[in-house]
Amino acid sequence: MTAEGFLEGRRLQLARGVLLQCIMGGYPPSRFYGSDDGDLALVADPKQIHRLPWSQQPRALAICDADELTGESSRLSTRGQLKAVVARYAALGLAPVVATELEFFVFAPNPDPTQPFQPPMGLDGRREDGQSAFSISSNNGLRPFFSEVYACMAALGLPRDTFMHEMGVSQFEINLLHGDPLLLADQTFLFKHLLKEVALKHGLTVVCMAKPLAHTPGSSMHIHQSVVEADSGRNVFSDEAGEPTATFRHFIGGQQACLADFTALFAPNVNSYQRLCHPFASPNNACWSHDNRSAGLRIPASSPVARRVENRLPGADANPYLAIAASLAAGLYGIEHRLEPSAAIQGEFEVPDNLSLPCTLHAALERLKRSHLAKELFGTEFIEGYIASKTLELTSFFDEITPWERRVLAAQA
């Protein structure tokens, strides 16, 4: 839209079906978004209008809500779903607080998708080989890229906590500061968009796949969650003596009750399950633990005022609005129904059957399809539309024969 049109308040409309467009560009049958495929109104959030600092030509980006023409939020909008979950907390006098940790890879350009990704060439003329995890000098060859990333974050008002080189080859992690869930989802979305745009300027490729390299840790989007009293800001996970509260237990209980049903919302792609089922500290369970990275729900070591629950299931490929909405909705379900969690696990452990999670996209979609709870919390329209779109993607994946199949199976008698 032109700047003049935007400033005049001209309404931008979008076909309803676009909210269910699959990643290959196609659409499920129109019955999932209305046979007329009528319009939605895109309503810009005035707090999320940003001049794009990496663009030479003056451009701006506005994050919008997708609203029905009657004014209410579209049930197909993931941003709208998150706002609805936050409103349910507010009705109880509570406010959730979240922070996201996003991991990503920085690669050389990959024009041939049949070839593996490679790390970029460093200033010393070599490619990183995996010995730079947590090194303070590991990104020297990428310093111009990261310098512009930091500058663009500042220009967009994205505060950062820590940045580090992660375990994978040319893999990095950023921790965003905790705050309002909608704000953090917006910031996570903006950061991922920023990364890819700045990388293109520097002749690089940023990849937020859950598992872009074999035999290498995948990329997560851990969600740290706490709940405070809306009026006082007191963390309701800790009592006056600094001990865990019943609300804290119920929140964990709700997470455990919902994670299996919601796995497809946290792990939305075929590749997501490469990360979960070949784990390097990537949990595929709904166990909880104090500071054990093998548990899907980890309670980080912290002071009572910062007591929180870390959901380690989502990958970097997850939709931040939907993943945060699903995680918070699970916790609220536990609070409202006073659900008690299982016993905490420590050290080496075997996952009980009732706390295991689906390990393929097909299994996760089948579980979501059977979930009355998911439809109750997010609406039948959204869940059925989401499943329809993801089923298209899964079918597209099965339409291709992989190099492994040709390499290993072709010679079989």
Sequence and secondary structure as in RCSB ss.txt:
>XXXX:A:sequence
MTAEGFLEGRRLQLARGVLLQCIMGGYPPSRFYGSDDGDLALVADPKQIHRLPWSQQPRALAICDADELTGESSR
LSTRGQLKAVVARYAALGLAPVVATELEFFVFAPNPDPTQPFQPPMGLDGRREDGQSAFSISSNNGLRPFFSEVY
ACMAALGLPRDTFMHEMGVSQFEINLLHGDPLLLADQTFLFKHLLKEVALKHGLTVVCMAKPLAHTPGSSMHIHQ
SVVEADSGRNVFSDEAGEPTATFRHFIGGQQACLADFTALFAPNVNSYQRLCHPFASPNNACWSHDNRSAGLRIP
ASSPVARRVENRLPGADANPYLAIAASLAAGLYGIEHRLEPSAAIQGEFEVPDNLSLPCTLHAALERLKRSHLAK
ELFGTEFIEGYIASKTLELTSFFDEITPWERRVLAAQA
>XXXX:A:secstr
  HHHHHTT  EEEEGGGGG  TTS    GGGT TT  EEEEEEEEEEEEE TT SS  EEEEEEEE TTSSB T
T HHHHHHHHHHHHHTTTEEEEEEEEEEEEEE   S TTS     B TTS B  S  TT TTTTGGGHHHHHHHH
HHHHHHT  EEEEEE SSTTEEEEEE  B HHHHHHHHHHHHHHHHHHHHHTT EEE  S  STTS   BEEEEE
EEEETTT  BTTB TTS B HHHHHHHHHHHHHHHHHHHHHS STTHHHHHHS SS   B  EEES TTSSEEE 
S  GGG  EEE   BTTS HHHHHHHHHHHHHHHHHTT        SS    GGGB   SHHHHHHHHHT HHHH
HHH HHHHHHHHHHHHHHHHHHHTS  HHIIIIITT  
